[in-house]
């Protein structure tokens, strides 16, 4: 198993689609190899990978294909849902796979459980898991914030490795770190790494690095070393914001299609590429990020 702590950047990989919305496996291999070449770890089947829009059998096929490539970088996969029995069956399946390095475990969807419900949900998964787990707060998608006391209750669990904080709150990032002093803290918001850097942030789980793997790695490294200027931080924040002017991953797939990295910008229903009415901001951000990297080589 690879040393997960050696990778400050993880890309939440998009799932490429053909025109009929079936998975485009040749392109999937190409984008995974691009991440590998940039020495960036990958998350297969997170929310950016449209995991909840694929069938469970499709998810298994996508993950097994990714693992079959024997990437030199670590591979994490998402675990999410709202039915505990189904989730635990999936964890048991994941436990059987070779080459998988970690799990990204999101707060339960839709039900909005509190401290005790979340503690039991996470603990049951952590108990069953045979790999390190990153617990994931993204209330904009789940409907509920990851409970601070639940995190404190679980802070000494042997499989609790890290936290991904994606609510956009510096105060919440700090408090999660206080509740789990042994957990490694990762930003789940591309543009906020400079804001989180003073508060134990050790890396980023990124959407932007799908389109900009080398550039995002340089940004994260420079930020964690305390070398990113205020102007650079503003550039990155504004550029990354363009990737969320429609539901993720609509804008980043649009950009990757424009870059020639994806054959189509097709998504799986209920997401639709037409919900990005104007991609001008995304294309302008691409130019600015490429220029920034060129000046920082």
URDADA-V60821 format. One record per helix or strand. SS is the DSSP state (a for helix, b for strand). FROM is the first residue (numbers start at 1). LEN is the number of residues. If there is no record, write none. Layout:
<<SS:FROM:LEN> <SS:FROM:LEN>>
This chain:
<<a:4:3> <b:9:4> <b:17:1> <b:23:1> <a:25:13> <b:41:4> <a:51:3> <a:56:13> <b:75:5> <a:84:12> <b:102:5> <a:115:14> <b:132:6> <a:139:4> <a:148:7> <b:160:6> <a:170:10> <b:184:4> <a:190:10> <b:201:6> <a:208:3> <a:213:12> <a:230:15> <a:250:10> <a:273:3> <a:280:16>>
